[in-house]
Amino acid sequence: MLAAILATAACHVGGHAPFLRPDETCTPGAFRSLPLAQVCRHKERPSLPAAQRRFILVSYGVPSFGGDDGELDHRVPFFLGGTTDRRNMWPEAGPRPNPKDDLETYVRQRVCMKRTMRLGTARALFEADWVAAYRRYRIT
């Protein structure tokens, strides 16, 4: 049964662990334009409605995906204005923290503390290939 669900899934995670990527079509990324002051301040993360969560998981062919399997992650990070909805959420398998989390920490430091990276640049890193950005900045 699981094989049939996976075979008919409309969305597919790309890459190889721990460098997984969301499906470009299913999870194009979405964000709200926030000013720098709001980006760099703690914000309450809204919960993902159960219907949207089910839609994402079924679309990716992993209807029983849960916290032990990984996380439903934001393609464009929440702190950069990434929305908590199906345009920006995907099931990222594997342990936490993971390399994408490390890149998010690095980008947050550059944007908010050092002020050496623009918001548009930061968002673009995640809308494009975050793995390439991870390797470019040699995150360790």
C-alpha positions in Angstrom: 0.0 0.0 0.0 2.8 2.5 0.9 4.6 1.7 -2.3 1.4 2.6 -4.3 1.0 5.9 -2.4 4.7 6.8 -3.0 4.4 5.9 -6.7 1.4 8.1 -7.3 2.6 11.0 -5.2 2.5 14.3 -7.1 5.5 15.8 -5.2 8.9 14.3 -4.6 11.8 15.3 -2.3 15.0 15.7 -4.3 18.6 15.1 -3.3 20.2 12.7 -0.9 20.2 12.9 2.9 21.1 15.1 4.6 20.9 17.5 1.6 17.2 17.1 0.7 15.3 19.6 -1.3 11.6 20.3 -1.7 9.7 19.8 -5.0 10.0 23.1 -7.0 6.4 22.8 -8.3 4.7 21.7 -5.1 6.7 23.9 -2.7 7.8 27.0 -4.7 8.3 29.0 -1.5 6.3 31.9 -0.2 7.0 34.8 2.1 5.7 38.0 3.4 7.9 41.0 2.8 9.0 42.1 6.3 11.2 45.0 7.2 14.6 44.1 8.7 13.5 45.1 12.2 10.7 42.7 12.1 12.7 39.9 10.5 15.3 40.1 13.3 12.8 40.0 16.1 11.1 36.9 17.6 7.7 36.1 16.1 5.1 33.7 17.2 5.0 30.9 14.6 1.5 30.1 13.5 0.4 26.5 13.5 -0.2 24.6 10.3 -3.9 23.7 10.0 -4.5 20.0 10.0 -6.1 20.0 6.6 -3.0 21.7 5.0 -0.7 19.4 6.9 -2.6 16.3 5.5 -2.6 17.8 2.0 1.2 18.4 2.1 2.0 14.9 3.4 -0.3 13.1 1.0 1.0 15.2 -1.9 4.5 14.1 -1.0 3.4 10.5 -0.6 4.1 10.3 3.2 0.8 10.5 4.9 2.1 9.0 8.2 5.1 11.3 8.3 5.7 12.6 11.9 8.1 14.2 14.2 10.2 11.1 14.6 10.8 11.1 10.8 11.9 14.7 10.5 10.1 18.0 10.3 7.6 19.9 8.2 10.0 22.6 7.2 9.7 26.1 5.7 11.4 26.4 2.3 11.9 30.1 2.9 12.6 30.2 6.7 10.0 31.6 9.0 12.3 34.2 10.4 12.8 35.7 6.8 9.0 36.0 6.5 8.4 32.5 5.1 4.7 31.6 5.3 3.3 28.6 7.2 1.2 27.2 4.4 1.4 24.5 1.7 3.3 26.8 -0.7 6.2 27.0 1.6 6.1 23.7 3.7 7.6 20.3 2.9 8.4 17.1 4.7 12.2 17.2 5.4 13.2 13.7 6.6 16.1 13.1 8.9 17.6 14.2 12.2 17.5 17.7 13.5 19.4 19.9 13.4 20.4 19.3 9.8 22.5 21.2 7.3 19.6 23.4 6.2 19.2 24.4 9.9 22.9 25.3 10.0 22.5 27.5 6.9 19.5 29.2 8.4 21.6 30.0 11.6 24.4 31.3 9.4 22.1 33.5 7.3 20.3 34.8 10.4 23.7 35.9 11.8 24.6 37.6 8.6 21.3 39.4 8.2 20.5 40.3 11.8 23.7 40.5 13.7 26.5 41.3 11.3 24.2 43.1 8.7 26.4 41.8 5.9 23.6 40.2 3.8 20.5 41.7 2.4 17.0 40.2 3.0 16.4 39.7 -0.7 19.7 37.8 -1.0 18.9 35.7 2.1 15.4 34.7 0.8 16.8 33.9 -2.7 19.3 31.4 -1.2 16.3 29.3 0.0 14.1 29.9 -3.0 16.9 28.6 -5.2 19.1 25.6 -4.3 19.9 25.9 -0.6 22.4 23.1 -0.9 24.5 25.2 -3.3 24.4 28.1 -0.8 25.4 25.7 2.0 28.4 24.6 -0.1 29.2 28.2 -1.3 29.4 29.5 2.2 31.2 26.4 3.5 28.9 25.9 6.5 30.3 23.5 9.0 
